[in-house]
Amino acid sequence: MLKIGLGGVSEPYLSLKFKTGDWGTHFPSVDNEKCKGCRDCEISCPEACIEVKKLNKKKFEVTFDFDFCKGCGICAYVCREDAIEMIVKEAYKV
């Protein structure tokens, strides 16, 4: 049973039990060839669903945790290189 006390405070780590990634209508898709590794998307994500990994001096890989990504589009909005676009959920292969 979910217990939420006065002020809306719940037990620690309770949200890990509830996958919320199916809430959105769009998912981010990245073109890793365009990514310059600025990490703006990673820093701006309100759900901490993005990880930018450095593969070598000029190559980066961006991954998303779709269990918790809600498809807000902030990552695509802040991307300076236009490496992230939002794709309609039905067209995305997760």
PyMOL Python script that loads the backbone (N, CA, C, O; Angstrom):
from pymol import cmd

cmd.read_pdbstr("""\
ATOM      1  N   MET A   1       0.847  -1.184   0.000  1.00  0.00           N
ATOM      2  CA  MET A   1       0.000   0.000   0.000  1.00  0.00           C
ATOM      3  C   MET A   1       0.885   1.237   0.000  1.00  0.00           C
ATOM      4  O   MET A   1       1.851   1.313   0.760  1.00  0.00           O
ATOM      5  N   LEU A   2       0.569   2.182  -0.828  1.00  0.00           N
ATOM      6  CA  LEU A   2       1.307   3.428  -0.947  1.00  0.00           C
ATOM      7  C   LEU A   2       0.943   4.349   0.206  1.00  0.00           C
ATOM      8  O   LEU A   2      -0.223   4.696   0.397  1.00  0.00           O
ATOM      9  N   LYS A   3       1.945   4.735   0.964  1.00  0.00           N
ATOM     10  CA  LYS A   3       1.706   5.642   2.091  1.00  0.00           C
ATOM     11  C   LYS A   3       2.361   6.982   1.817  1.00  0.00           C
ATOM     12  O   LYS A   3       3.579   7.081   1.674  1.00  0.00           O
ATOM     13  N   ILE A   4       1.545   7.993   1.748  1.00  0.00           N
ATOM     14  CA  ILE A   4       2.058   9.345   1.568  1.00  0.00           C
ATOM     15  C   ILE A   4       1.585  10.168   2.753  1.00  0.00           C
ATOM     16  O   ILE A   4       0.387  10.279   3.016  1.00  0.00           O
ATOM     17  N   GLY A   5       2.542  10.739   3.457  1.00  0.00           N
ATOM     18  CA  GLY A   5       2.227  11.493   4.660  1.00  0.00           C
ATOM     19  C   GLY A   5       1.863  12.939   4.374  1.00  0.00           C
ATOM     20  O   GLY A   5       1.729  13.355   3.223  1.00  0.00           O
ATOM     21  N   LEU A   6       1.711  13.672   5.427  1.00  0.00           N
ATOM     22  CA  LEU A   6       1.384  15.088   5.355  1.00  0.00           C
ATOM     23  C   LEU A   6       2.442  15.819   4.530  1.00  0.00           C
ATOM     24  O   LEU A   6       3.638  15.627   4.745  1.00  0.00           O
ATOM     25  N   GLY A   7       2.021  16.630   3.616  1.00  0.00           N
ATOM     26  CA  GLY A   7       2.951  17.380   2.774  1.00  0.00           C
ATOM     27  C   GLY A   7       3.391  16.624   1.537  1.00  0.00           C
ATOM     28  O   GLY A   7       4.230  17.118   0.785  1.00  0.00           O
ATOM     29  N   GLY A   8       2.843  15.428   1.304  1.00  0.00           N
ATOM     30  CA  GLY A   8       3.151  14.675   0.097  1.00  0.00           C
ATOM     31  C   GLY A   8       4.496  13.977   0.117  1.00  0.00           C
ATOM     32  O   GLY A   8       5.030  13.664  -0.946  1.00  0.00           O
ATOM     33  N   VAL A   9       5.059  13.723   1.279  1.00  0.00           N
ATOM     34  CA  VAL A   9       6.352  13.046   1.387  1.00  0.00           C
ATOM     35  C   VAL A   9       6.112  11.546   1.451  1.00  0.00           C
ATOM     36  O   VAL A   9       5.306  11.080   2.257  1.00  0.00           O
ATOM     37  N   SER A  10       6.807  10.787   0.609  1.00  0.00           N
ATOM     38  CA  SER A  10       6.655   9.334   0.598  1.00  0.00           C
ATOM     39  C   SER A  10       7.926   8.681   1.113  1.00  0.00           C
ATOM     40  O   SER A  10       8.914   9.349   1.417  1.00  0.00           O
ATOM     41  N   GLU A  11       7.875   7.368   1.202  1.00  0.00           N
ATOM     42  CA  GLU A  11       9.043   6.606   1.641  1.00  0.00           C
ATOM     43  C   GLU A  11      10.198   6.808   0.643  1.00  0.00           C
ATOM     44  O   GLU A  11       9.943   7.010  -0.545  1.00  0.00           O
ATOM     45  N   PRO A  12      11.448   6.758   1.095  1.00  0.00           N
ATOM     46  CA  PRO A  12      12.586   6.909   0.174  1.00  0.00           C
ATOM     47  C   PRO A  12      12.605   5.812  -0.891  1.00  0.00           C
ATOM     48  O   PRO A  12      12.282   4.658  -0.609  1.00  0.00           O
ATOM     49  N   TYR A  13      12.975   6.173  -2.082  1.00  0.00           N
ATOM     50  CA  TYR A  13      13.146   5.273  -3.231  1.00  0.00           C
ATOM     51  C   TYR A  13      11.863   4.582  -3.665  1.00  0.00           C
ATOM     52  O   TYR A  13      11.922   3.623  -4.435  1.00  0.00           O
ATOM     53  N   LEU A  14      10.725   5.029  -3.206  1.00  0.00           N
ATOM     54  CA  LEU A  14       9.458   4.417  -3.581  1.00  0.00           C
ATOM     55  C   LEU A  14       9.186   4.566  -5.071  1.00  0.00           C
ATOM     56  O   LEU A  14       8.577   3.688  -5.682  1.00  0.00           O
ATOM     57  N   SER A  15       9.631   5.665  -5.656  1.00  0.00           N
ATOM     58  CA  SER A  15       9.371   5.909  -7.078  1.00  0.00           C
ATOM     59  C   SER A  15      10.077   4.904  -7.986  1.00  0.00           C
ATOM     60  O   SER A  15       9.684   4.746  -9.142  1.00  0.00           O
ATOM     61  N   LEU A  16      11.112   4.222  -7.489  1.00  0.00           N
ATOM     62  CA  LEU A  16      11.812   3.236  -8.302  1.00  0.00           C
ATOM     63  C   LEU A  16      10.925   2.034  -8.622  1.00  0.00           C
ATOM     64  O   LEU A  16      11.197   1.296  -9.569  1.00  0.00           O
ATOM     65  N   LYS A  17       9.880   1.840  -7.845  1.00  0.00           N
ATOM     66  CA  LYS A  17       8.966   0.719  -8.068  1.00  0.00           C
ATOM     67  C   LYS A  17       7.946   1.015  -9.161  1.00  0.00           C
ATOM     68  O   LYS A  17       7.302   0.094  -9.664  1.00  0.00           O
ATOM     69  N   PHE A  18       7.787   2.279  -9.537  1.00  0.00           N
ATOM     70  CA  PHE A  18       6.775   2.675 -10.504  1.00  0.00           C
ATOM     71  C   PHE A  18       7.424   3.230 -11.760  1.00  0.00           C
ATOM     72  O   PHE A  18       7.928   4.354 -11.764  1.00  0.00           O
ATOM     73  N   LYS A  19       7.411   2.444 -12.816  1.00  0.00           N
ATOM     74  CA  LYS A  19       7.969   2.882 -14.095  1.00  0.00           C
ATOM     75  C   LYS A  19       7.004   3.895 -14.708  1.00  0.00           C
ATOM     76  O   LYS A  19       5.830   3.586 -14.915  1.00  0.00           O
ATOM     77  N   THR A  20       7.484   5.079 -14.991  1.00  0.00           N
ATOM     78  CA  THR A  20       6.621   6.152 -15.477  1.00  0.00           C
ATOM     79  C   THR A  20       6.918   6.536 -16.922  1.00  0.00           C
ATOM     80  O   THR A  20       6.401   7.540 -17.413  1.00  0.00           O
ATOM     81  N   GLY A  21       7.738   5.753 -17.603  1.00  0.00           N
ATOM     82  CA  GLY A  21       8.145   6.079 -18.961  1.00  0.00           C
ATOM     83  C   GLY A  21       7.065   5.939 -20.013  1.00  0.00           C
ATOM     84  O   GLY A  21       7.259   6.358 -21.154  1.00  0.00           O
ATOM     85  N   ASP A  22       5.932   5.358 -19.654  1.00  0.00           N
ATOM     86  CA  ASP A  22       4.868   5.207 -20.649  1.00  0.00           C
ATOM     87  C   ASP A  22       3.869   6.359 -20.619  1.00  0.00           C
ATOM     88  O   ASP A  22       2.831   6.295 -21.277  1.00  0.00           O
ATOM     89  N   TRP A  23       4.170   7.398 -19.870  1.00  0.00           N
ATOM     90  CA  TRP A  23       3.269   8.549 -19.767  1.00  0.00           C
ATOM     91  C   TRP A  23       3.265   9.406 -21.021  1.00  0.00           C
ATOM     92  O   TRP A  23       2.224   9.948 -21.394  1.00  0.00           O
ATOM     93  N   GLY A  24       4.409   9.538 -21.676  1.00  0.00           N
ATOM     94  CA  GLY A  24       4.556  10.489 -22.773  1.00  0.00           C
ATOM     95  C   GLY A  24       3.986  10.011 -24.097  1.00  0.00           C
ATOM     96  O   GLY A  24       3.618   8.846 -24.251  1.00  0.00           O
ATOM     97  N   THR A  25       3.921  10.928 -25.043  1.00  0.00           N
ATOM     98  CA  THR A  25       3.465  10.600 -26.390  1.00  0.00           C
ATOM     99  C   THR A  25       4.618  10.575 -27.385  1.00  0.00           C
ATOM    100  O   THR A  25       4.470  10.070 -28.498  1.00  0.00           O
ATOM    101  N   HIS A  26       5.770  11.121 -26.985  1.00  0.00           N
ATOM    102  CA  HIS A  26       6.963  11.169 -27.833  1.00  0.00           C
ATOM    103  C   HIS A  26       8.169  10.692 -27.027  1.00  0.00           C
ATOM    104  O   HIS A  26       8.200  10.811 -25.803  1.00  0.00           O
ATOM    105  N   PHE A  27       9.154  10.154 -27.732  1.00  0.00           N
ATOM    106  CA  PHE A  27      10.411   9.748 -27.106  1.00  0.00           C
ATOM    107  C   PHE A  27      11.566  10.444 -27.823  1.00  0.00           C
ATOM    108  O   PHE A  27      11.467  10.734 -29.016  1.00  0.00           O
ATOM    109  N   PRO A  28      12.661  10.716 -27.108  1.00  0.00           N
ATOM    110  CA  PRO A  28      13.828  11.310 -27.757  1.00  0.00           C
ATOM    111  C   PRO A  28      14.588  10.271 -28.582  1.00  0.00           C
ATOM    112  O   PRO A  28      14.686   9.102 -28.207  1.00  0.00           O
ATOM    113  N   SER A  29      15.110  10.719 -29.686  1.00  0.00           N
ATOM    114  CA  SER A  29      15.966   9.897 -30.531  1.00  0.00           C
ATOM    115  C   SER A  29      17.204  10.730 -30.845  1.00  0.00           C
ATOM    116  O   SER A  29      17.096  11.901 -31.210  1.00  0.00           O
ATOM    117  N   VAL A  30      18.377  10.124 -30.704  1.00  0.00           N
ATOM    118  CA  VAL A  30      19.616  10.892 -30.861  1.00  0.00           C
ATOM    119  C   VAL A  30      20.405  10.417 -32.075  1.00  0.00           C
ATOM    120  O   VAL A  30      20.440   9.229 -32.394  1.00  0.00           O
ATOM    121  N   ASP A  31      21.030  11.373 -32.737  1.00  0.00           N
ATOM    122  CA  ASP A  31      21.993  11.090 -33.802  1.00  0.00           C
ATOM    123  C   ASP A  31      23.365  11.259 -33.154  1.00  0.00           C
ATOM    124  O   ASP A  31      23.864  12.378 -33.035  1.00  0.00           O
ATOM    125  N   ASN A  32      23.970  10.158 -32.738  1.00  0.00           N
ATOM    126  CA  ASN A  32      25.246  10.213 -32.017  1.00  0.00           C
ATOM    127  C   ASN A  32      26.378  10.798 -32.860  1.00  0.00           C
ATOM    128  O   ASN A  32      27.386  11.247 -32.314  1.00  0.00           O
ATOM    129  N   GLU A  33      26.221  10.795 -34.186  1.00  0.00           N
ATOM    130  CA  GLU A  33      27.238  11.399 -35.053  1.00  0.00           C
ATOM    131  C   GLU A  33      27.269  12.921 -34.893  1.00  0.00           C
ATOM    132  O   GLU A  33      28.323  13.537 -35.046  1.00  0.00           O
ATOM    133  N   LYS A  34      26.131  13.522 -34.591  1.00  0.00           N
ATOM    134  CA  LYS A  34      26.045  14.977 -34.411  1.00  0.00           C
ATOM    135  C   LYS A  34      26.456  15.418 -33.004  1.00  0.00           C
ATOM    136  O   LYS A  34      26.869  16.561 -32.813  1.00  0.00           O
ATOM    137  N   CYS A  35      26.348  14.532 -32.029  1.00  0.00           N
ATOM    138  CA  CYS A  35      26.595  14.886 -30.624  1.00  0.00           C
ATOM    139  C   CYS A  35      28.052  15.300 -30.397  1.00  0.00           C
ATOM    140  O   CYS A  35      28.979  14.596 -30.798  1.00  0.00           O
ATOM    141  N   LYS A  36      28.235  16.452 -29.749  1.00  0.00           N
ATOM    142  CA  LYS A  36      29.575  16.960 -29.428  1.00  0.00           C
ATOM    143  C   LYS A  36      29.931  16.777 -27.948  1.00  0.00           C
ATOM    144  O   LYS A  36      30.999  17.201 -27.507  1.00  0.00           O
ATOM    145  N   GLY A  37      29.033  16.145 -27.186  1.00  0.00           N
ATOM    146  CA  GLY A  37      29.332  15.826 -25.789  1.00  0.00           C
ATOM    147  C   GLY A  37      29.227  16.985 -24.818  1.00  0.00           C
ATOM    148  O   GLY A  37      29.899  16.977 -23.786  1.00  0.00           O
ATOM    149  N   CYS A  38      28.410  17.975 -25.114  1.00  0.00           N
ATOM    150  CA  CYS A  38      28.302  19.144 -24.226  1.00  0.00           C
ATOM    151  C   CYS A  38      27.586  18.813 -22.918  1.00  0.00           C
ATOM    152  O   CYS A  38      27.752  19.519 -21.923  1.00  0.00           O
ATOM    153  N   ARG A  39      26.797  17.752 -22.915  1.00  0.00           N
ATOM    154  CA  ARG A  39      26.047  17.275 -21.755  1.00  0.00           C
ATOM    155  C   ARG A  39      24.888  18.190 -21.321  1.00  0.00           C
ATOM    156  O   ARG A  39      24.351  18.021 -20.226  1.00  0.00           O
ATOM    157  N   ASP A  40      24.507  19.136 -22.152  1.00  0.00           N
ATOM    158  CA  ASP A  40      23.370  19.997 -21.823  1.00  0.00           C
ATOM    159  C   ASP A  40      22.100  19.172 -21.621  1.00  0.00           C
ATOM    160  O   ASP A  40      21.301  19.462 -20.731  1.00  0.00           O
ATOM    161  N   CYS A  41      21.919  18.158 -22.440  1.00  0.00           N
ATOM    162  CA  CYS A  41      20.727  17.312 -22.318  1.00  0.00           C
ATOM    163  C   CYS A  41      20.741  16.556 -20.992  1.00  0.00           C
ATOM    164  O   CYS A  41      19.723  16.474 -20.305  1.00  0.00           O
ATOM    165  N   GLU A  42      21.893  16.010 -20.641  1.00  0.00           N
ATOM    166  CA  GLU A  42      22.042  15.231 -19.408  1.00  0.00           C
ATOM    167  C   GLU A  42      21.764  16.099 -18.174  1.00  0.00           C
ATOM    168  O   GLU A  42      21.092  15.667 -17.237  1.00  0.00           O
ATOM    169  N   ILE A  43      22.284  17.309 -18.191  1.00  0.00           N
ATOM    170  CA  ILE A  43      22.121  18.233 -17.063  1.00  0.00           C
ATOM    171  C   ILE A  43      20.681  18.738 -16.967  1.00  0.00           C
ATOM    172  O   ILE A  43      20.175  18.958 -15.866  1.00  0.00           O
ATOM    173  N   SER A  44      20.026  18.920 -18.100  1.00  0.00           N
ATOM    174  CA  SER A  44      18.685  19.522 -18.134  1.00  0.00           C
ATOM    175  C   SER A  44      17.553  18.536 -17.901  1.00  0.00           C
ATOM    176  O   SER A  44      16.427  18.955 -17.630  1.00  0.00           O
ATOM    177  N   CYS A  45      17.814  17.261 -17.996  1.00  0.00           N
ATOM    178  CA  CYS A  45      16.751  16.262 -17.857  1.00  0.00           C
ATOM    179  C   CYS A  45      16.203  16.250 -16.431  1.00  0.00           C
ATOM    180  O   CYS A  45      16.947  15.982 -15.488  1.00  0.00           O
ATOM    181  N   PRO A  46      14.901  16.540 -16.260  1.00  0.00           N
ATOM    182  CA  PRO A  46      14.334  16.587 -14.916  1.00  0.00           C
ATOM    183  C   PRO A  46      14.208  15.219 -14.256  1.00  0.00           C
ATOM    184  O   PRO A  46      14.011  15.137 -13.043  1.00  0.00           O
ATOM    185  N   GLU A  47      14.319  14.154 -15.029  1.00  0.00           N
ATOM    186  CA  GLU A  47      14.194  12.806 -14.475  1.00  0.00           C
ATOM    187  C   GLU A  47      15.530  12.058 -14.429  1.00  0.00           C
ATOM    188  O   GLU A  47      15.572  10.891 -14.038  1.00  0.00           O
ATOM    189  N   ALA A  48      16.616  12.721 -14.824  1.00  0.00           N
ATOM    190  CA  ALA A  48      17.953  12.098 -14.865  1.00  0.00           C
ATOM    191  C   ALA A  48      17.939  10.813 -15.699  1.00  0.00           C
ATOM    192  O   ALA A  48      18.499   9.795 -15.294  1.00  0.00           O
ATOM    193  N   CYS A  49      17.297  10.872 -16.861  1.00  0.00           N
ATOM    194  CA  CYS A  49      17.150   9.709 -17.740  1.00  0.00           C
ATOM    195  C   CYS A  49      18.211   9.632 -18.828  1.00  0.00           C
ATOM    196  O   CYS A  49      18.212   8.695 -19.626  1.00  0.00           O
ATOM    197  N   ILE A  50      19.109  10.600 -18.868  1.00  0.00           N
ATOM    198  CA  ILE A  50      20.069  10.670 -19.969  1.00  0.00           C
ATOM    199  C   ILE A  50      21.485  10.477 -19.442  1.00  0.00           C
ATOM    200  O   ILE A  50      21.869  11.021 -18.407  1.00  0.00           O
ATOM    201  N   GLU A  51      22.249   9.682 -20.191  1.00  0.00           N
ATOM    202  CA  GLU A  51      23.663   9.501 -19.867  1.00  0.00           C
ATOM    203  C   GLU A  51      24.474   9.729 -21.136  1.00  0.00           C
ATOM    204  O   GLU A  51      24.195   9.134 -22.177  1.00  0.00           O
ATOM    205  N   VAL A  52      25.478  10.595 -21.041  1.00  0.00           N
ATOM    206  CA  VAL A  52      26.374  10.866 -22.160  1.00  0.00           C
ATOM    207  C   VAL A  52      27.712  10.213 -21.838  1.00  0.00           C
ATOM    208  O   VAL A  52      28.355  10.545 -20.842  1.00  0.00           O
ATOM    209  N   LYS A  53      28.119   9.283 -22.691  1.00  0.00           N
ATOM    210  CA  LYS A  53      29.388   8.567 -22.487  1.00  0.00           C
ATOM    211  C   LYS A  53      30.379   8.994 -23.561  1.00  0.00           C
ATOM    212  O   LYS A  53      30.032   9.113 -24.736  1.00  0.00           O
ATOM    213  N   LYS A  54      31.608   9.221 -23.140  1.00  0.00           N
ATOM    214  CA  LYS A  54      32.678   9.559 -24.079  1.00  0.00           C
ATOM    215  C   LYS A  54      33.292   8.257 -24.586  1.00  0.00           C
ATOM    216  O   LYS A  54      33.820   7.465 -23.805  1.00  0.00           O
ATOM    217  N   LEU A  55      33.219   8.042 -25.896  1.00  0.00           N
ATOM    218  CA  LEU A  55      33.760   6.820 -26.489  1.00  0.00           C
ATOM    219  C   LEU A  55      35.229   6.996 -26.875  1.00  0.00           C
ATOM    220  O   LEU A  55      36.048   6.102 -26.660  1.00  0.00           O
ATOM    221  N   ASN A  56      35.549   8.143 -27.439  1.00  0.00           N
ATOM    222  CA  ASN A  56      36.932   8.505 -27.745  1.00  0.00           C
ATOM    223  C   ASN A  56      37.007  10.027 -27.802  1.00  0.00           C
ATOM    224  O   ASN A  56      36.087  10.709 -27.352  1.00  0.00           O
ATOM    225  N   LYS A  57      38.086  10.558 -28.347  1.00  0.00           N
ATOM    226  CA  LYS A  57      38.299  12.014 -28.310  1.00  0.00           C
ATOM    227  C   LYS A  57      37.165  12.828 -28.938  1.00  0.00           C
ATOM    228  O   LYS A  57      36.842  13.912 -28.452  1.00  0.00           O
ATOM    229  N   LYS A  58      36.559  12.315 -30.011  1.00  0.00           N
ATOM    230  CA  LYS A  58      35.527  13.075 -30.714  1.00  0.00           C
ATOM    231  C   LYS A  58      34.162  12.398 -30.752  1.00  0.00           C
ATOM    232  O   LYS A  58      33.212  12.981 -31.274  1.00  0.00           O
ATOM    233  N   LYS A  59      34.037  11.200 -30.221  1.00  0.00           N
ATOM    234  CA  LYS A  59      32.783  10.448 -30.306  1.00  0.00           C
ATOM    235  C   LYS A  59      32.139  10.307 -28.931  1.00  0.00           C
ATOM    236  O   LYS A  59      32.798  10.029 -27.929  1.00  0.00           O
ATOM    237  N   PHE A  60      30.818  10.510 -28.928  1.00  0.00           N
ATOM    238  CA  PHE A  60      30.033  10.376 -27.705  1.00  0.00           C
ATOM    239  C   PHE A  60      28.820   9.511 -27.992  1.00  0.00           C
ATOM    240  O   PHE A  60      28.348   9.433 -29.126  1.00  0.00           O
ATOM    241  N   GLU A  61      28.324   8.865 -26.951  1.00  0.00           N
ATOM    242  CA  GLU A  61      27.119   8.060 -27.069  1.00  0.00           C
ATOM    243  C   GLU A  61      26.114   8.543 -26.024  1.00  0.00           C
ATOM    244  O   GLU A  61      26.425   8.621 -24.836  1.00  0.00           O
ATOM    245  N   VAL A  62      24.917   8.860 -26.482  1.00  0.00           N
ATOM    246  CA  VAL A  62      23.856   9.317 -25.591  1.00  0.00           C
ATOM    247  C   VAL A  62      22.848   8.187 -25.450  1.00  0.00           C
ATOM    248  O   VAL A  62      22.361   7.650 -26.445  1.00  0.00           O
ATOM    249  N   THR A  63      22.537   7.827 -24.203  1.00  0.00           N
ATOM    250  CA  THR A  63      21.533   6.792 -23.947  1.00  0.00           C
ATOM    251  C   THR A  63      20.437   7.354 -23.050  1.00  0.00           C
ATOM    252  O   THR A  63      20.671   8.253 -22.242  1.00  0.00           O
ATOM    253  N   PHE A  64      19.242   6.807 -23.211  1.00  0.00           N
ATOM    254  CA  PHE A  64      18.073   7.241 -22.461  1.00  0.00           C
ATOM    255  C   PHE A  64      17.528   6.081 -21.638  1.00  0.00           C
ATOM    256  O   PHE A  64      17.544   4.937 -22.094  1.00  0.00           O
ATOM    257  N   ASP A  65      17.050   6.361 -20.444  1.00  0.00           N
ATOM    258  CA  ASP A  65      16.375   5.359 -19.622  1.00  0.00           C
ATOM    259  C   ASP A  65      14.875   5.528 -19.869  1.00  0.00           C
ATOM    260  O   ASP A  65      14.228   6.379 -19.260  1.00  0.00           O
ATOM    261  N   PHE A  66      14.337   4.711 -20.765  1.00  0.00           N
ATOM    262  CA  PHE A  66      12.940   4.846 -21.160  1.00  0.00           C
ATOM    263  C   PHE A  66      11.969   4.331 -20.100  1.00  0.00           C
ATOM    264  O   PHE A  66      10.758   4.491 -20.251  1.00  0.00           O
ATOM    265  N   ASP A  67      12.471   3.722 -19.043  1.00  0.00           N
ATOM    266  CA  ASP A  67      11.591   3.333 -17.943  1.00  0.00           C
ATOM    267  C   ASP A  67      11.040   4.562 -17.226  1.00  0.00           C
ATOM    268  O   ASP A  67       9.954   4.516 -16.648  1.00  0.00           O
ATOM    269  N   PHE A  68      11.800   5.668 -17.266  1.00  0.00           N
ATOM    270  CA  PHE A  68      11.393   6.862 -16.526  1.00  0.00           C
ATOM    271  C   PHE A  68      11.259   8.122 -17.386  1.00  0.00           C
ATOM    272  O   PHE A  68      10.735   9.130 -16.911  1.00  0.00           O
ATOM    273  N   CYS A  69      11.716   8.086 -18.632  1.00  0.00           N
ATOM    274  CA  CYS A  69      11.590   9.240 -19.527  1.00  0.00           C
ATOM    275  C   CYS A  69      10.121   9.489 -19.828  1.00  0.00           C
ATOM    276  O   CYS A  69       9.401   8.580 -20.241  1.00  0.00           O
ATOM    277  N   LYS A  70       9.685  10.712 -19.623  1.00  0.00           N
ATOM    278  CA  LYS A  70       8.282  11.057 -19.838  1.00  0.00           C
ATOM    279  C   LYS A  70       8.046  11.771 -21.169  1.00  0.00           C
ATOM    280  O   LYS A  70       6.915  12.143 -21.484  1.00  0.00           O
ATOM    281  N   GLY A  71       9.103  11.960 -21.940  1.00  0.00           N
ATOM    282  CA  GLY A  71       8.957  12.567 -23.252  1.00  0.00           C
ATOM    283  C   GLY A  71       8.698  14.060 -23.227  1.00  0.00           C
ATOM    284  O   GLY A  71       7.984  14.579 -24.084  1.00  0.00           O
ATOM    285  N   CYS A  72       9.267  14.755 -22.256  1.00  0.00           N
ATOM    286  CA  CYS A  72       9.011  16.199 -22.106  1.00  0.00           C
ATOM    287  C   CYS A  72       9.650  17.021 -23.224  1.00  0.00           C
ATOM    288  O   CYS A  72       9.159  18.104 -23.543  1.00  0.00           O
ATOM    289  N   GLY A  73      10.741  16.527 -23.827  1.00  0.00           N
ATOM    290  CA  GLY A  73      11.379  17.222 -24.936  1.00  0.00           C
ATOM    291  C   GLY A  73      12.401  18.271 -24.551  1.00  0.00           C
ATOM    292  O   GLY A  73      12.935  18.953 -25.425  1.00  0.00           O
ATOM    293  N   ILE A  74      12.687  18.419 -23.276  1.00  0.00           N
ATOM    294  CA  ILE A  74      13.682  19.406 -22.847  1.00  0.00           C
ATOM    295  C   ILE A  74      15.039  19.091 -23.454  1.00  0.00           C
ATOM    296  O   ILE A  74      15.760  20.003 -23.858  1.00  0.00           O
ATOM    297  N   CYS A  75      15.396  17.825 -23.523  1.00  0.00           N
ATOM    298  CA  CYS A  75      16.686  17.425 -24.084  1.00  0.00           C
ATOM    299  C   CYS A  75      16.822  17.904 -25.529  1.00  0.00           C
ATOM    300  O   CYS A  75      17.865  18.433 -25.913  1.00  0.00           O
ATOM    301  N   ALA A  76      15.776  17.720 -26.324  1.00  0.00           N
ATOM    302  CA  ALA A  76      15.805  18.160 -27.729  1.00  0.00           C
ATOM    303  C   ALA A  76      15.860  19.682 -27.818  1.00  0.00           C
ATOM    304  O   ALA A  76      16.523  20.232 -28.697  1.00  0.00           O
ATOM    305  N   TYR A  77      15.173  20.351 -26.921  1.00  0.00           N
ATOM    306  CA  TYR A  77      15.135  21.818 -26.920  1.00  0.00           C
ATOM    307  C   TYR A  77      16.504  22.424 -26.607  1.00  0.00           C
ATOM    308  O   TYR A  77      16.895  23.416 -27.222  1.00  0.00           O
ATOM    309  N   VAL A  78      17.239  21.832 -25.652  1.00  0.00           N
ATOM    310  CA  VAL A  78      18.522  22.414 -25.237  1.00  0.00           C
ATOM    311  C   VAL A  78      19.697  21.952 -26.095  1.00  0.00           C
ATOM    312  O   VAL A  78      20.790  22.505 -25.975  1.00  0.00           O
ATOM    313  N   CYS A  79      19.503  20.960 -26.951  1.00  0.00           N
ATOM    314  CA  CYS A  79      20.605  20.438 -27.764  1.00  0.00           C
ATOM    315  C   CYS A  79      21.074  21.471 -28.787  1.00  0.00           C
ATOM    316  O   CYS A  79      20.321  21.854 -29.682  1.00  0.00           O
ATOM    317  N   ARG A  80      22.313  21.915 -28.651  1.00  0.00           N
ATOM    318  CA  ARG A  80      22.879  22.940 -29.542  1.00  0.00           C
ATOM    319  C   ARG A  80      23.169  22.405 -30.945  1.00  0.00           C
ATOM    320  O   ARG A  80      23.213  23.166 -31.911  1.00  0.00           O
ATOM    321  N   GLU A  81      23.363  21.109 -31.047  1.00  0.00           N
ATOM    322  CA  GLU A  81      23.745  20.499 -32.327  1.00  0.00           C
ATOM    323  C   GLU A  81      22.555  19.903 -33.075  1.00  0.00           C
ATOM    324  O   GLU A  81      22.736  19.303 -34.134  1.00  0.00           O
ATOM    325  N   ASP A  82      21.354  20.058 -32.549  1.00  0.00           N
ATOM    326  CA  ASP A  82      20.157  19.429 -33.125  1.00  0.00           C
ATOM    327  C   ASP A  82      20.353  17.931 -33.314  1.00  0.00           C
ATOM    328  O   ASP A  82      19.935  17.360 -34.321  1.00  0.00           O
ATOM    329  N   ALA A  83      20.996  17.302 -32.332  1.00  0.00           N
ATOM    330  CA  ALA A  83      21.267  15.870 -32.393  1.00  0.00           C
ATOM    331  C   ALA A  83      20.111  15.051 -31.824  1.00  0.00           C
ATOM    332  O   ALA A  83      20.054  13.840 -32.034  1.00  0.00           O
ATOM    333  N   ILE A  84      19.196  15.691 -31.112  1.00  0.00           N
ATOM    334  CA  ILE A  84      18.065  14.982 -30.497  1.00  0.00           C
ATOM    335  C   ILE A  84      16.766  15.482 -31.098  1.00  0.00           C
ATOM    336  O   ILE A  84      16.533  16.687 -31.194  1.00  0.00           O
ATOM    337  N   GLU A  85      15.928  14.548 -31.497  1.00  0.00           N
ATOM    338  CA  GLU A  85      14.593  14.908 -31.971  1.00  0.00           C
ATOM    339  C   GLU A  85      13.572  14.034 -31.240  1.00  0.00           C
ATOM    340  O   GLU A  85      13.884  12.932 -30.791  1.00  0.00           O
ATOM    341  N   MET A  86      12.375  14.541 -31.135  1.00  0.00           N
ATOM    342  CA  MET A  86      11.305  13.810 -30.472  1.00  0.00           C
ATOM    343  C   MET A  86      10.510  13.048 -31.530  1.00  0.00           C
ATOM    344  O   MET A  86      10.058  13.624 -32.520  1.00  0.00           O
ATOM    345  N   ILE A  87      10.347  11.750 -31.304  1.00  0.00           N
ATOM    346  CA  ILE A  87       9.671  10.868 -32.246  1.00  0.00           C
ATOM    347  C   ILE A  87       8.362  10.390 -31.615  1.00  0.00           C
ATOM    348  O   ILE A  87       8.317  10.099 -30.419  1.00  0.00           O
ATOM    349  N   VAL A  88       7.310  10.309 -32.411  1.00  0.00           N
ATOM    350  CA  VAL A  88       6.022   9.814 -31.922  1.00  0.00           C
ATOM    351  C   VAL A  88       6.221   8.422 -31.342  1.00  0.00           C
ATOM    352  O   VAL A  88       6.857   7.561 -31.949  1.00  0.00           O
ATOM    353  N   LYS A  89       5.671   8.227 -30.172  1.00  0.00           N
ATOM    354  CA  LYS A  89       5.866   6.983 -29.418  1.00  0.00           C
ATOM    355  C   LYS A  89       5.590   5.720 -30.239  1.00  0.00           C
ATOM    356  O   LYS A  89       6.353   4.758 -30.149  1.00  0.00           O
ATOM    357  N   GLU A  90       4.537   5.700 -31.022  1.00  0.00           N
ATOM    358  CA  GLU A  90       4.176   4.507 -31.792  1.00  0.00           C
ATOM    359  C   GLU A  90       5.233   4.148 -32.843  1.00  0.00           C
ATOM    360  O   GLU A  90       5.361   2.983 -33.217  1.00  0.00           O
ATOM    361  N   ALA A  91       5.982   5.133 -33.315  1.00  0.00           N
ATOM    362  CA  ALA A  91       6.995   4.888 -34.345  1.00  0.00           C
ATOM    363  C   ALA A  91       8.337   4.489 -33.745  1.00  0.00           C
ATOM    364  O   ALA A  91       9.251   4.107 -34.475  1.00  0.00           O
ATOM    365  N   TYR A  92       8.463   4.573 -32.433  1.00  0.00           N
ATOM    366  CA  TYR A  92       9.738   4.323 -31.774  1.00  0.00           C
ATOM    367  C   TYR A  92       9.849   2.870 -31.360  1.00  0.00           C
ATOM    368  O   TYR A  92       8.887   2.280 -30.868  1.00  0.00           O
ATOM    369  N   LYS A  93      11.012   2.304 -31.559  1.00  0.00           N
ATOM    370  CA  LYS A  93      11.268   0.919 -31.157  1.00  0.00           C
ATOM    371  C   LYS A  93      12.067   0.925 -29.859  1.00  0.00           C
ATOM    372  O   LYS A  93      13.281   1.128 -29.875  1.00  0.00           O
ATOM    373  N   VAL A  94      11.390   0.702 -28.737  1.00  0.00           N
ATOM    374  CA  VAL A  94      12.080   0.672 -27.429  1.00  0.00           C
ATOM    375  C   VAL A  94      12.355  -0.753 -27.061  1.00  0.00           C
ATOM    376  O   VAL A  94      12.927  -1.017 -26.003  1.00  0.00           O
TER     377      VAL A  94
END
""", "prot")
cmd.dss("prot")
cmd.show_as("cartoon", "prot")
cmd.util.cbc("prot")
cmd.orient("prot")
